[in-house]
Amino acid sequence: MQKQTLLTIGFITLSSLALAQSSSPSPDQLKGVSPLKAMQLANSWKGTAVKSFVTDSAVHFTFPDGQQQSVPLPAKQMVIAIAPYVNQTHPCKTHFMSGCQGELVNTPVKVQVTNAAGKTVINRTVKTLPNGFLELWLDRNQTYNVMLSAQGRSVKGQLQTLKGSDTCVTTLRLQ
């Protein structure tokens, strides 16, 4: 059970994307939603006038009329968005769902994450989102080793879920 709570990877199904785009984004759509649902909405609103980003504490939204709203992240977890790349990346520390775009769109990636004690907390293949990112929900106050493999290439790196940690990782080049 703990492995399931350690990992939630953000996926947008076509039906949830169609639902979110069938009406104009509004702050009302964020009332009572979970942090995962807030991330899904933010991803589905890319290309609209809604600005969205995630920090170590919350998912933040600014609507065209200036209204701002935030959905707090869980006390024990945070999300880190990773855009593995081969040829092209962008420098980033804070993940903007409304603006960040990774190179590898809808690409299967083998994800292996271990904690400082060497325990595997994630070991599965996932597909990057339409923005080229994987969204990993990890326990807070940890340092993790990550290995990503895709298209016959791989990369190793380190992730941290400390207060003030980056929520956007764009430095993992598949070689």
C-alpha positions in Angstrom: 0.0 0.0 0.0 2.8 2.4 0.8 4.3 2.1 -2.7 0.9 3.2 -4.2 0.9 6.3 -2.0 4.5 7.2 -2.8 3.8 7.5 -6.5 1.1 9.2 -8.4 2.0 10.0 -12.0 0.0 12.7 -13.6 -1.9 11.4 -16.6 -4.5 13.2 -18.5 -7.0 11.0 -20.1 -8.6 12.2 -23.3 -12.0 12.3 -21.6 -10.8 14.5 -18.8 -8.9 16.8 -21.3 -12.1 17.1 -23.4 -14.2 17.8 -20.2 -11.8 20.5 -19.0 -11.7 22.2 -22.5 -15.4 22.0 -23.0 -15.9 25.1 -20.8 -13.8 28.0 -20.1 -11.4 27.5 -17.2 -12.7 29.2 -14.0 -11.7 29.3 -10.3 -15.0 27.5 -9.5 -13.6 24.4 -11.2 -10.9 24.3 -8.5 -13.3 24.2 -5.5 -12.7 21.0 -3.5 -10.3 19.4 -6.0 -7.4 17.2 -4.9 -3.9 18.4 -5.7 -3.6 15.7 -8.4 -6.8 16.9 -10.0 -5.5 20.5 -9.8 -2.4 19.4 -11.7 -4.5 17.6 -14.3 -6.6 20.7 -14.8 -3.5 22.9 -15.0 -2.1 20.6 -17.7 -5.4 20.6 -19.6 -5.6 24.4 -19.5 -2.2 24.8 -21.2 -2.8 27.1 -24.2 -5.5 29.1 -22.5 -5.1 32.4 -20.7 -4.8 30.7 -17.3 -1.3 30.9 -15.8 -0.4 27.9 -13.6 2.6 26.6 -11.8 3.5 24.4 -8.9 5.8 25.1 -5.9 6.9 22.8 -3.1 3.7 23.8 -1.3 0.8 24.3 -3.8 -0.5 24.4 -7.3 -1.1 28.0 -8.2 -3.4 29.6 -10.8 -3.9 33.1 -12.1 -7.0 33.6 -14.2 -7.4 36.2 -17.0 -9.5 38.5 -14.7 -6.7 38.5 -12.2 -8.3 36.1 -9.7 -5.7 33.9 -8.1 -6.3 30.5 -6.5 -4.0 27.8 -5.0 -4.6 24.2 -4.1 -2.2 23.0 -1.3 -0.1 20.0 -1.9 -0.3 17.2 0.7 1.6 17.6 3.9 3.6 14.5 3.2 4.2 14.6 -0.5 5.2 17.0 -3.3 5.3 16.8 -7.1 8.3 17.1 -9.3 7.9 17.5 -13.0 10.7 16.0 -15.1 11.3 16.6 -18.8 13.9 14.1 -20.0 15.4 15.2 -23.3 17.8 14.1 -26.0 18.5 17.3 -28.0 16.6 20.3 -26.6 15.7 21.6 -23.1 15.1 24.8 -21.2 16.4 26.1 -17.9 13.8 25.9 -15.2 13.3 25.6 -11.4 9.6 26.1 -11.0 7.3 24.0 -13.2 4.8 26.1 -15.1 2.1 23.8 -16.5 0.9 26.8 -18.6 4.3 27.3 -20.2 6.9 24.6 -19.8 7.3 22.3 -22.8 9.6 19.3 -22.9 11.0 17.6 -26.0 9.7 14.1 -25.6 6.0 14.3 -26.0 3.8 11.2 -25.3 7.0 9.0 -25.0 7.2 5.8 -22.9 9.9 6.3 -20.2 11.1 3.6 -17.8 11.3 5.3 -14.4 13.2 3.9 -11.4 13.4 5.9 -8.2 15.2 4.8 -5.0 15.4 6.6 -1.7 18.6 7.3 0.3 18.3 3.9 2.0 18.4 2.2 -1.5 14.7 1.2 -1.4 13.0 1.2 -4.7 9.9 3.5 -4.5 9.1 3.6 -8.2 9.8 1.1 -10.9 7.5 1.3 -13.9 7.2 2.6 -17.4 5.0 5.7 -17.9 4.3 7.9 -20.9 5.2 11.6 -20.8 2.4 14.0 -20.9 1.6 16.1 -24.0 3.9 18.8 -22.5 6.8 16.3 -22.5 6.9 15.9 -18.7 6.5 13.1 -16.1 5.0 14.2 -12.8 6.2 12.2 -9.9 4.6 12.5 -6.5 7.2 11.7 -3.8 7.4 11.8 0.0 8.8 15.1 1.3 12.1 15.7 3.0 13.9 13.0 1.0 16.7 12.7 -1.5 16.1 10.3 -4.3 18.2 8.7 -7.1 16.4 8.5 -10.4 17.1 6.6 -13.5 15.2 7.2 -16.7 15.3 5.1 -19.9 13.7 5.9 -23.2 14.4 5.3 -26.9 17.4 3.1 -26.1 19.0 5.8 -23.9 19.2 6.4 -20.2 20.2 9.0 -17.6 20.8 9.0 -13.8 20.1 12.0 -11.6 19.1 13.1 -8.1 15.8 14.6 -6.9 15.1 16.3 -3.6 11.8 17.0 -1.9 13.0 19.5 0.7 11.4 22.8 1.5 12.2 25.1 -1.5 13.2 22.2 -3.8 12.8 22.7 -7.5 9.5 21.4 -9.0 10.9 21.4 -12.6 13.8 19.2 -13.6 15.0 19.8 -17.2 18.6 18.7 -16.8 18.3 14.9 -17.4 19.7 14.3 -20.8 19.1 10.8 -22.2 22.4 9.5 -23.7 
